[in-house]
Amino acid sequence: LPEQTQDWQYFGAPPTAADFVGESPTVFGSDRKAPDLLHVGSRLPIKGWHLVHHANPRAVQPKSMMPAFNYLRKKDLDALADYMASLK
């Protein structure tokens, strides 16, 4: 911020209640960014699939937007795959 300005001068006036008239909050679960993993182990029970998918998601789903977890240590990746396969 320039030293001579106040926050509101630089960023604009703070919002007021009138700015949000007619808006409603997002309904829980309607603004999903990722798939529901609650029962992923029932659909995909093979640990090896989870290992590959978390290390390189596009290897099993070419259009996947999921980031790779290839920075995880092998034991952590194994634990994650075991956990995902156990969600039934």
C-alpha positions in Angstrom: 0.0 0.0 0.0 1.2 3.5 -0.7 1.9 5.1 2.7 -0.4 8.1 2.2 -3.6 6.1 1.5 -6.0 4.4 3.8 -7.1 0.8 3.1 -10.5 1.9 1.7 -8.8 4.3 -0.7 -6.6 1.6 -2.1 -9.0 -1.3 -2.1 -12.4 0.5 -2.4 -15.1 1.0 0.2 -15.7 -2.0 2.5 -18.8 -4.0 1.6 -22.1 -3.2 3.3 -25.2 -5.4 3.9 -26.9 -3.7 0.9 -24.2 -5.2 -1.4 -25.6 -8.6 -0.7 -29.3 -8.1 -1.0 -30.9 -10.9 -3.0 -28.0 -13.2 -2.6 -28.2 -16.5 -0.7 -25.5 -18.7 0.8 -24.4 -21.8 -1.1 -26.3 -24.9 -0.1 -24.0 -27.3 1.6 -22.8 -29.9 -0.9 -23.9 -28.0 -4.0 -20.6 -26.3 -4.7 -18.5 -29.5 -4.9 -14.8 -29.3 -5.9 -14.0 -32.9 -5.6 -15.7 -36.3 -5.8 -17.4 -37.9 -2.7 -14.8 -40.3 -1.3 -17.0 -41.7 1.5 -17.4 -45.1 -0.2 -14.5 -45.0 -2.6 -13.2 -48.4 -1.3 -16.5 -50.1 -2.4 -16.1 -48.8 -5.9 -12.3 -49.1 -6.2 -11.1 -51.7 -3.6 -7.7 -52.3 -5.3 -4.8 -50.7 -3.4 -2.6 -50.6 -6.5 -5.1 -48.5 -8.3 -5.0 -45.9 -5.5 -1.2 -45.9 -5.5 -1.0 -45.1 -9.2 -3.9 -42.6 -9.1 -2.4 -40.6 -6.2 1.1 -40.6 -7.7 -0.1 -39.7 -11.2 -3.8 -39.1 -11.6 -3.7 -38.7 -15.3 -2.3 -42.2 -15.8 -5.7 -43.6 -14.9 -8.0 -40.7 -15.7 -6.5 -38.6 -18.6 -8.7 -35.6 -18.0 -8.2 -35.6 -14.2 -7.8 -32.2 -12.5 -6.5 -33.8 -9.4 -2.9 -32.8 -8.5 -0.3 -35.6 -8.2 0.8 -36.6 -4.7 4.2 -37.7 -6.0 5.9 -35.7 -3.3 4.7 -38.2 -0.6 7.2 -40.7 0.8 6.5 -44.3 -0.2 5.2 -45.2 3.3 2.8 -42.2 3.3 1.5 -43.1 -0.2 1.0 -46.7 0.9 -0.9 -45.5 4.0 -3.0 -43.2 1.9 -3.8 -46.0 -0.6 -4.7 -48.4 2.3 -7.0 -45.7 3.8 -8.8 -45.0 0.5 -9.3 -48.7 -0.2 -10.8 -49.1 3.4 -13.5 -46.5 2.8 -16.5 -48.8 2.2 
